Amino acid sequence: MTNLVLCKTKYLTLDRSVCETVGLSLPISFFLNFAAMRFKKIDETDLLFFCSVLDKRYVLLQEEHLARCSSDQTEDLVFRPELVLQPGTAEEISSILKYCNEKLISVTPRGAGTGLSGGALPVFGGVSLDMKRLNKILTLDKRNFQVTAESGVITQELQEFVRAHGLMYPPDPASKGSCFIGGNVSENSGGPRAVKYGVVKDYVLNLEVVLPTGEIIWTGANVLKNATGYNLTQLMVGSEGTLGVITKIVLRLVPAVQHDLLMLVSFRSAEQACEAVNAIFLAGFIPSALEFMERDAIEWTMKYVQQSAVPLPDDIQAHLLIEVDGNNIEQLYAEIEAITNITQQYDTGDILFADSHEQKQMLWNLRRKVGEAVKSNSIYKEEDTVVPRAELPKLLKTIKRIGKEYGFHSVCYGHAGDGNLHVNIVKQNMSDDDWKNKLPIGIRALFTEVVKMGGTISGEHGIGFVQKNYLDIAFNETQMRLMREIKKIFDPNGILNPGKIFPSTP
């Protein structure tokens, strides 16, 4: 037992990079197994406590519940929790976290399981804290354009609720029909309309959060301006469930727009499609969405959804999906015509205009299903690069060059209007050895180039589990130290969502 205590103490300074510096080359599995020694396995005494806090219906050991919380939409990763708990109040979460902090039981918050960076995976077992019961929209303040919701509310349901009152919550991730608003806040999600309206952080006013030590706090105030102390609200946004468990969210809203127009523009050159993106903004237009899809993305998706709605001649290499919105329909027609003229300065093919709501939904469905379509074709890894918008053509060219150098095929698509390009790397004919050993070197080379362009390694998916060993590309030692120290202040025993964000450490 003494040795275990010593190991736990030593682990705080044991880092993969340190080991490599002194000549030890250890696999990440070593660090996962070593870190797991810090955490207590759940036993009958723990179960009795959890049953005293929650109705036993919400203390789940059945295989179906453990299996559901073992994975998300991140590649094919599976990590099994020992137990699933489904609290219904902040007070219940407080009791659970306080107990787990004292007993050194790891706790991994889980939303809807739509994440793409492994942020909800219980890599050390322990408790999977399922937030699905916190699913109420609590208040709508129409006078102040605000809504308060629990973290388990589905994003699209929130959007439809406020829309019925003439208001709009703009952020719209691709999984909006199933993802939770709390998960969106934890990941600082974006989506297509971020180019005009911003991302989740631009709408969060205040948060109720349960800290890993059990305290319940509000992070801010329900006001549009707040220069009072450190901004704890924005610190929690994008913290990926590592600093606290978000239970209630106060969001600002905007008036709903009445009209939108949508078109799909085809290009014979993917790089020219990227060049056209910045030309639209330089001409003074800000579309409500501007999405890029290279040929494989739209071709594979049409096969996946069994639709042939978009002509795809052999010479077409990419598409831009362009939307404008507002309240003056005549002005929107003028904008879409001007944007059309800009795109035609490049080597374009067909330009399709959506004439009805159904056609708009069909085009948007093609865009939103790209990730699923790629996943259905092959084992894959999805990288979430983002650069200053004018660097987008260079980014695309760099992706393809590095792919040739390291032997991987990529399918690129994403939010071109804000420089956020998703790079789906498909295994296809790569050998298992190259996929395991050569590909990570290629990804590191790609991220290094992205940072050189003034970009960073995630625009909206987060770092989570799969990107953590690349974090040193984006941050220097001082920045990493500050973030680790912030984590330690909030979570002194490291029990909350361990194994995420920081390289090879819990």
C-alpha positions as CSV (number, residue, x, y, z in Angstrom):
1,M,0.0,0.0,0.0
2,T,2.9,2.3,0.8
3,N,4.3,1.8,-2.7
4,L,0.9,2.8,-4.2
5,V,0.9,6.0,-2.3
6,L,4.5,6.8,-3.4
7,C,3.5,6.1,-7.0
8,K,0.6,8.5,-6.7
9,T,2.9,11.2,-5.5
10,K,5.5,10.5,-8.1
11,Y,3.0,10.5,-10.9
12,L,2.3,14.2,-10.4
13,T,5.8,14.8,-11.9
14,L,6.0,11.9,-14.2
15,D,5.5,13.1,-17.8
16,R,6.0,11.4,-21.1
17,S,8.3,14.2,-22.4
18,V,10.4,14.0,-19.3
19,C,10.9,10.2,-19.8
20,E,11.8,10.7,-23.4
21,T,14.4,13.3,-22.4
22,V,16.2,10.9,-20.1
23,G,16.1,8.1,-22.7
24,L,12.9,6.2,-21.8
25,S,10.5,5.6,-24.6
26,L,7.2,4.5,-23.2
27,P,3.8,4.0,-24.9
28,I,0.8,6.1,-23.9
29,S,-0.8,2.9,-22.6
30,F,1.8,2.9,-19.9
31,F,0.8,6.3,-18.7
32,L,-2.9,5.4,-18.8
33,N,-2.4,2.3,-16.8
34,F,0.0,4.1,-14.4
35,A,-2.5,7.0,-13.9
36,A,-5.3,4.6,-13.3
37,M,-3.5,3.6,-10.1
38,R,-4.5,7.0,-8.6
39,F,-8.2,6.2,-8.9
40,K,-10.2,3.9,-6.6
41,K,-12.3,1.1,-8.1
42,I,-16.0,1.4,-7.3
43,D,-17.1,-1.1,-4.7
44,E,-20.3,-2.0,-2.8
45,T,-19.9,0.8,-0.3
46,D,-19.7,3.3,-3.1
47,L,-22.8,1.9,-4.7
48,L,-24.7,2.2,-1.4
49,F,-23.7,5.8,-1.2
50,F,-24.8,6.6,-4.8
51,C,-28.1,4.9,-4.1
52,S,-28.6,7.1,-1.1
53,V,-28.2,10.2,-3.3
54,L,-30.1,9.0,-6.4
55,D,-33.1,6.8,-6.9
56,K,-31.7,3.4,-7.7
57,R,-33.3,3.7,-11.2
58,Y,-30.5,6.2,-11.9
59,V,-27.6,4.1,-10.6
60,L,-26.9,2.0,-13.7
61,L,-24.7,-1.1,-13.9
62,Q,-26.5,-2.8,-16.8
63,E,-24.4,-3.6,-19.9
64,E,-26.6,-1.5,-22.2
65,H,-25.9,1.6,-20.2
66,L,-22.2,0.9,-19.7
67,A,-21.8,0.3,-23.5
68,R,-23.7,3.5,-24.4
69,C,-21.4,5.6,-22.3
70,S,-18.2,3.8,-23.5
71,S,-18.0,5.6,-26.8
72,D,-19.0,8.8,-28.6
73,Q,-18.6,9.8,-32.3
74,T,-14.8,9.9,-32.0
75,E,-13.3,7.3,-34.4
76,D,-13.7,3.8,-33.0
77,L,-12.5,4.4,-29.4
78,V,-14.2,2.5,-26.5
79,F,-13.5,3.0,-22.8
80,R,-15.9,1.3,-20.4
81,P,-17.1,3.1,-17.2
82,E,-17.6,1.1,-14.1
83,L,-20.9,2.8,-13.4
84,V,-23.4,5.3,-15.0
85,L,-25.1,7.9,-12.8
86,Q,-28.0,10.0,-14.0
87,P,-28.5,12.9,-11.6
88,G,-31.4,15.3,-11.9
89,T,-30.3,18.3,-9.9
90,A,-27.1,20.3,-9.2
91,E,-27.4,19.3,-5.6
92,E,-27.3,15.6,-6.5
93,I,-24.2,16.3,-8.7
94,S,-22.6,18.2,-5.8
95,S,-23.0,15.2,-3.4
96,I,-21.6,12.8,-6.1
97,L,-18.6,15.0,-6.8
98,K,-17.8,15.7,-3.2
99,Y,-17.8,12.0,-2.4
100,C,-15.8,11.0,-5.5
101,N,-13.3,13.7,-4.7
102,E,-12.8,12.4,-1.2
103,K,-12.6,8.8,-2.4
104,L,-10.5,9.5,-5.5
105,I,-13.1,8.0,-7.9
106,S,-12.8,9.4,-11.5
107,V,-15.9,11.1,-12.9
108,T,-16.4,11.8,-16.6
109,P,-19.4,14.1,-17.5
110,R,-21.3,13.0,-20.5
111,G,-23.8,14.8,-22.7
112,A,-25.4,13.4,-25.8
113,G,-22.2,11.6,-27.0
114,T,-21.8,13.5,-30.3
115,G,-18.3,14.7,-29.5
116,L,-15.5,14.3,-32.0
117,S,-12.4,14.5,-29.7
118,G,-13.2,11.9,-27.1
119,G,-14.0,14.4,-24.4
120,A,-16.8,12.3,-22.9
121,L,-14.9,9.0,-22.9
122,P,-14.2,7.6,-19.4
123,V,-10.6,6.6,-20.1
124,F,-10.0,5.5,-16.5
125,G,-13.3,3.9,-15.9
126,G,-15.0,5.2,-12.8
127,V,-18.3,7.1,-13.0
128,S,-19.9,8.3,-16.3
129,L,-22.0,11.2,-15.2
130,D,-24.9,11.2,-17.7
131,M,-26.6,14.6,-17.9
132,K,-29.7,13.6,-19.9
133,R,-32.1,14.2,-17.0
134,L,-31.2,17.9,-16.8
135,N,-33.4,18.6,-19.8
136,K,-35.6,21.5,-19.0
137,I,-35.8,25.0,-20.5
138,L,-36.4,27.0,-17.3
139,T,-37.2,30.6,-18.2
140,L,-37.5,32.8,-21.2
141,D,-36.9,36.5,-20.6
142,K,-38.3,38.1,-23.7
143,R,-37.8,41.6,-22.3
144,N,-34.1,41.1,-22.1
145,F,-33.6,38.5,-24.9
146,Q,-32.4,35.8,-22.6
147,V,-33.1,32.1,-22.0
148,T,-32.1,29.9,-19.1
149,A,-31.8,26.1,-19.7
150,E,-30.4,23.1,-18.1
151,S,-27.4,21.5,-19.7
152,G,-29.2,18.4,-21.1
153,V,-31.5,20.3,-23.4
154,I,-31.1,19.4,-27.0
155,T,-29.8,22.3,-29.0
156,Q,-32.4,22.2,-31.8
157,E,-35.2,22.0,-29.3
158,L,-33.9,25.2,-27.6
159,Q,-33.6,26.9,-31.0
160,E,-37.2,26.0,-32.0
161,F,-38.5,27.1,-28.6
162,V,-37.0,30.6,-28.8
163,R,-37.9,30.8,-32.5
164,A,-41.6,30.4,-31.6
165,H,-41.2,33.6,-29.6
166,G,-39.6,35.6,-32.4
167,L,-36.0,35.1,-31.1
168,M,-33.0,33.2,-32.3
169,Y,-30.1,31.3,-30.8
170,P,-27.7,31.2,-33.8
171,P,-25.0,28.6,-33.1
172,D,-25.9,25.4,-35.0
173,P,-23.4,22.5,-34.8
174,A,-24.0,19.7,-37.3
175,S,-25.4,17.5,-34.6
176,K,-27.8,20.1,-33.3
177,G,-30.7,17.6,-33.6
178,S,-29.2,15.4,-30.9
179,C,-26.4,17.3,-29.1
180,F,-26.9,18.9,-25.7
181,I,-26.5,22.6,-25.1
182,G,-24.2,21.9,-22.1
183,G,-21.9,19.9,-24.3
184,N,-21.9,22.8,-26.8
185,V,-20.8,25.1,-24.0
186,S,-18.2,22.7,-22.8
187,E,-16.7,22.5,-26.3
188,N,-17.4,26.1,-27.4
189,S,-19.1,24.7,-30.4
190,G,-19.5,26.6,-33.6
191,G,-21.3,25.4,-36.8
192,P,-22.0,26.9,-40.2
193,R,-23.5,30.2,-39.0
194,A,-20.6,31.1,-36.8
195,V,-19.2,33.1,-39.7
196,K,-21.9,35.8,-39.2
197,Y,-23.2,35.2,-35.7
198,G,-20.2,33.9,-33.7
199,V,-19.8,30.7,-31.7
200,V,-21.2,29.6,-28.4
201,K,-19.0,31.8,-26.2
202,D,-20.6,34.8,-27.8
203,Y,-23.9,33.9,-26.3
204,V,-23.2,32.6,-22.8
205,L,-23.9,35.2,-20.1
206,N,-23.8,33.1,-16.9
207,L,-23.4,29.5,-15.8
208,E,-24.3,27.4,-12.8
209,V,-21.4,25.0,-12.2
210,V,-20.7,22.3,-9.7
211,L,-17.0,22.2,-8.9
212,P,-15.1,18.9,-8.5
213,T,-15.0,19.5,-4.8
214,G,-18.8,19.8,-4.6
215,E,-19.3,23.6,-4.3
216,I,-22.1,25.1,-6.5
217,I,-21.3,28.5,-8.0
218,W,-22.7,31.0,-10.6
219,T,-19.9,32.2,-12.8
220,G,-21.1,35.7,-13.8
221,A,-24.3,37.8,-14.1
222,N,-27.2,38.0,-16.5
223,V,-26.0,41.2,-18.1
224,L,-24.5,42.0,-21.5
225,K,-21.4,43.8,-20.1
226,N,-19.5,42.6,-17.1
227,A,-16.0,43.8,-16.1
228,T,-16.2,42.5,-12.5
229,G,-13.3,40.3,-11.6
230,Y,-11.9,37.4,-13.6
231,N,-14.2,36.1,-16.3
232,L,-15.0,32.7,-14.9
233,T,-17.9,32.3,-17.4
234,Q,-15.6,32.3,-20.4
235,L,-13.0,30.2,-18.5
236,M,-15.7,27.4,-18.2
237,V,-16.8,27.8,-21.9
238,G,-14.6,25.4,-23.9
239,S,-13.1,23.8,-20.8
240,E,-14.3,20.4,-22.0
241,G,-15.7,19.2,-18.7
242,T,-12.4,19.3,-16.9
243,L,-13.0,22.2,-14.5
244,G,-16.6,21.7,-13.4
245,V,-19.9,20.3,-14.3
246,I,-22.2,22.8,-16.0
247,T,-25.8,22.4,-14.8
248,K,-27.6,25.7,-15.9
249,I,-26.9,28.1,-18.7
250,V,-28.1,31.7,-19.3
251,L,-27.8,32.5,-23.0
252,R,-28.4,35.8,-24.8
253,L,-30.7,35.7,-27.8
254,V,-31.1,37.9,-30.9
255,P,-34.2,38.8,-32.9
256,A,-35.1,36.0,-35.4
257,V,-34.5,36.9,-39.1
258,Q,-37.4,36.4,-41.5
259,H,-35.7,35.3,-44.7
260,D,-32.7,33.3,-46.0
261,L,-31.4,32.4,-49.5
262,L,-29.2,29.5,-50.3
263,M,-27.1,28.5,-53.3
264,L,-24.5,25.8,-54.1
265,V,-21.6,26.8,-56.4
266,S,-19.4,24.2,-58.1
267,F,-15.7,24.8,-58.9
268,R,-13.3,23.0,-61.1
269,S,-10.5,23.8,-58.7
270,A,-10.7,23.2,-54.9
271,E,-8.0,25.9,-54.3
272,Q,-10.0,28.4,-56.4
273,A,-13.1,27.7,-54.3
274,C,-11.1,28.6,-51.2
275,E,-9.8,31.7,-52.9
276,A,-13.4,32.8,-53.7
277,V,-14.3,32.6,-50.0
278,N,-12.1,35.6,-49.0
279,A,-13.0,37.5,-52.2
280,I,-16.7,37.5,-51.0
281,F,-15.7,39.1,-47.7
282,L,-13.3,41.6,-49.3
283,A,-16.2,42.7,-51.5
284,G,-18.1,43.7,-48.3
285,F,-20.5,40.7,-47.8
286,I,-20.9,38.6,-44.7
287,P,-22.9,35.5,-45.5
288,S,-24.8,33.8,-42.7
289,A,-23.0,30.5,-43.8
290,L,-20.2,29.7,-46.2
291,E,-19.3,26.1,-46.3
292,F,-16.7,24.2,-48.4
293,M,-16.9,20.6,-49.6
294,E,-14.4,19.0,-51.8
295,R,-15.5,16.5,-54.4
296,D,-15.2,13.3,-52.3
297,A,-17.2,14.9,-49.5
298,I,-20.3,15.7,-51.6
299,E,-20.0,12.5,-53.8
300,W,-19.7,10.2,-50.8
301,T,-22.5,12.0,-49.0
302,M,-24.9,11.7,-51.9
303,K,-24.3,7.9,-52.0
304,Y,-24.7,7.8,-48.2
305,V,-28.1,9.5,-48.1
306,Q,-29.1,7.9,-51.5
307,Q,-29.7,11.2,-53.2
308,S,-28.4,12.4,-56.6
309,A,-29.7,15.9,-56.2
310,V,-26.5,17.7,-57.2
311,P,-24.9,17.4,-60.7
312,L,-21.3,16.2,-60.4
313,P,-19.4,16.3,-63.7
314,D,-16.0,14.7,-63.8
315,D,-14.2,18.1,-63.8
316,I,-15.9,19.5,-60.6
317,Q,-13.5,19.4,-57.6
318,A,-15.3,21.4,-54.9
319,H,-18.5,23.2,-53.9
320,L,-19.3,26.2,-51.8
321,L,-22.6,26.3,-50.0
322,I,-23.5,30.0,-49.5
323,E,-26.4,31.4,-47.4
324,V,-27.5,35.0,-46.7
325,D,-30.2,35.9,-44.3
326,G,-32.0,39.0,-43.1
327,N,-35.4,40.8,-43.0
328,N,-35.3,42.6,-46.4
329,I,-35.8,40.0,-49.1
330,E,-35.0,42.3,-52.0
331,Q,-31.7,43.2,-50.4
332,L,-31.0,39.5,-50.0
333,Y,-31.6,38.9,-53.7
334,A,-29.2,41.7,-54.5
335,E,-26.6,40.2,-52.2
336,I,-26.9,36.7,-53.6
337,E,-26.6,38.1,-57.2
338,A,-23.5,40.1,-56.3
339,I,-21.9,37.0,-54.6
340,T,-22.7,35.0,-57.7
341,N,-20.9,37.5,-59.8
342,I,-17.8,37.2,-57.5
343,T,-17.7,33.4,-57.7
344,Q,-18.0,33.5,-61.5
345,Q,-14.6,35.3,-61.6
346,Y,-13.2,31.8,-60.9
347,D,-13.5,28.6,-62.8
348,T,-17.0,27.6,-61.8
349,G,-19.5,25.1,-63.1
350,D,-23.2,24.9,-62.2
351,I,-24.7,27.3,-59.7
352,L,-27.8,25.9,-58.0
353,F,-30.3,28.1,-56.2
354,A,-32.7,26.5,-53.6
355,D,-36.2,27.6,-54.6
356,S,-38.0,26.1,-51.6
357,H,-37.7,25.1,-48.0
358,E,-37.4,21.5,-49.1
359,Q,-34.5,22.2,-51.4
360,K,-32.8,24.2,-48.7
361,Q,-33.2,21.3,-46.3
362,M,-31.8,18.9,-48.9
363,L,-28.7,20.9,-49.5
364,W,-28.1,21.4,-45.8
365,N,-28.6,17.7,-45.2
366,L,-25.9,16.9,-47.7
367,R,-23.5,19.2,-45.8
368,R,-24.4,18.0,-42.3
369,K,-24.1,14.3,-43.2
370,V,-20.5,14.6,-44.6
371,G,-18.9,13.3,-41.4
372,E,-21.2,10.3,-41.2
373,A,-20.7,9.5,-44.9
374,V,-16.9,9.5,-44.5
375,K,-17.1,7.4,-41.4
376,S,-19.2,4.8,-43.3
377,N,-16.6,4.5,-46.0
378,S,-13.5,3.7,-44.0
379,I,-11.7,3.8,-40.6
380,Y,-10.9,7.5,-40.2
381,K,-9.5,10.2,-38.1
382,E,-11.0,13.7,-38.2
383,E,-8.7,16.7,-37.6
384,D,-10.2,20.2,-36.9
385,T,-7.8,22.8,-38.4
386,V,-8.4,26.5,-38.4
387,V,-6.4,29.3,-40.0
388,P,-7.0,33.0,-40.7
389,R,-9.5,33.0,-43.6
390,A,-7.2,34.3,-46.2
391,E,-4.8,31.4,-45.6
392,L,-7.5,28.8,-46.5
393,P,-6.1,28.0,-50.1
394,K,-2.6,27.5,-48.6
395,L,-4.0,25.3,-45.9
396,L,-5.8,23.1,-48.4
397,K,-2.7,22.8,-50.6
398,T,-0.6,22.0,-47.5
399,I,-3.0,19.2,-46.4
400,K,-2.7,17.5,-49.8
401,R,1.1,17.9,-49.9
402,I,1.5,16.3,-46.5
403,G,-1.0,13.6,-47.4
404,K,1.2,12.6,-50.4
405,E,4.3,12.7,-48.3
406,Y,2.9,10.5,-45.5
407,G,0.7,8.3,-47.7
408,F,-2.8,9.2,-46.5
409,H,-5.9,10.3,-48.3
410,S,-8.0,13.1,-46.9
411,V,-11.6,14.4,-47.4
412,C,-11.8,18.1,-46.6
413,Y,-14.9,20.1,-45.8
414,G,-16.0,22.7,-43.3
415,H,-16.7,26.2,-42.3
416,A,-14.7,28.1,-44.9
417,G,-16.2,31.4,-44.0
418,D,-14.2,31.4,-40.7
419,G,-11.2,29.4,-41.9
420,N,-12.2,26.2,-40.1
421,L,-11.5,23.2,-42.3
422,H,-12.3,19.6,-41.1
423,V,-9.7,17.1,-42.4
424,N,-11.1,13.6,-42.5
425,I,-8.2,11.2,-43.0
426,V,-9.4,7.8,-44.2
427,K,-7.4,4.6,-43.8
428,Q,-8.4,2.9,-47.0
429,N,-5.3,1.0,-48.2
430,M,-2.8,2.3,-45.6
431,S,-1.2,-0.6,-43.7
432,D,-2.0,-1.0,-40.1
433,D,1.6,-0.2,-39.2
434,D,1.6,3.1,-41.2
435,W,-1.8,4.0,-39.7
436,K,-0.5,3.5,-36.2
437,N,3.0,4.8,-36.5
438,K,3.4,7.0,-39.6
439,L,0.1,8.8,-39.6
440,P,0.7,10.6,-36.2
441,I,3.9,12.0,-37.6
442,G,2.0,13.3,-40.6
443,I,-0.7,14.8,-38.4
444,R,2.0,16.5,-36.3
445,A,3.6,17.9,-39.5
446,L,0.2,19.2,-40.6
447,F,-0.6,20.9,-37.2
448,T,2.9,22.5,-37.2
449,E,2.2,24.1,-40.6
450,V,-1.2,25.2,-39.4
451,V,0.3,27.0,-36.4
452,K,2.9,28.6,-38.7
453,M,0.0,30.0,-40.8
454,G,-1.3,31.7,-37.6
455,G,-3.9,29.0,-37.0
456,T,-4.4,26.4,-34.3
457,I,-5.2,22.7,-34.0
458,S,-8.9,22.9,-33.1
459,G,-11.6,25.4,-34.1
460,E,-14.6,23.7,-32.5
461,H,-14.2,20.0,-31.8
462,G,-11.9,20.5,-28.8
463,I,-8.7,18.8,-27.7
464,G,-10.2,16.0,-25.5
465,F,-8.4,12.7,-25.7
466,V,-7.3,12.3,-29.3
467,Q,-5.6,15.7,-29.8
468,K,-3.9,16.1,-26.4
469,N,-0.5,14.9,-27.5
470,Y,-0.3,17.6,-30.1
471,L,-1.1,20.5,-27.7
472,D,2.6,21.4,-27.4
473,I,2.5,22.5,-31.0
474,A,0.0,25.3,-30.1
475,F,1.4,26.3,-26.7
476,N,4.8,26.8,-25.1
477,E,5.9,25.5,-21.7
478,T,4.7,28.6,-19.9
479,Q,1.2,28.5,-21.4
480,M,1.0,24.8,-20.6
481,R,2.1,25.3,-17.0
482,L,-0.6,28.0,-16.5
483,M,-3.3,25.8,-17.8
484,R,-2.2,22.9,-15.7
485,E,-2.2,25.1,-12.6
486,I,-5.7,26.4,-13.4
487,K,-6.9,22.7,-13.6
488,K,-5.3,22.0,-10.3
489,I,-7.0,24.9,-8.6
490,F,-10.4,23.8,-9.7
491,D,-9.7,20.0,-9.4
492,P,-7.0,19.5,-6.8
493,N,-7.3,15.7,-6.9
494,G,-7.7,15.4,-10.7
495,I,-10.9,13.4,-10.5
496,L,-12.9,15.3,-13.1
497,N,-12.6,14.1,-16.7
498,P,-9.1,12.8,-16.3
499,G,-7.0,11.9,-19.3
500,K,-8.1,14.9,-21.4
501,I,-6.4,18.0,-22.9
502,F,-3.0,17.7,-21.4
503,P,-0.4,15.4,-23.0
504,S,-0.1,11.9,-21.5
505,T,-1.4,13.1,-18.1
506,P,-4.8,12.9,-16.3
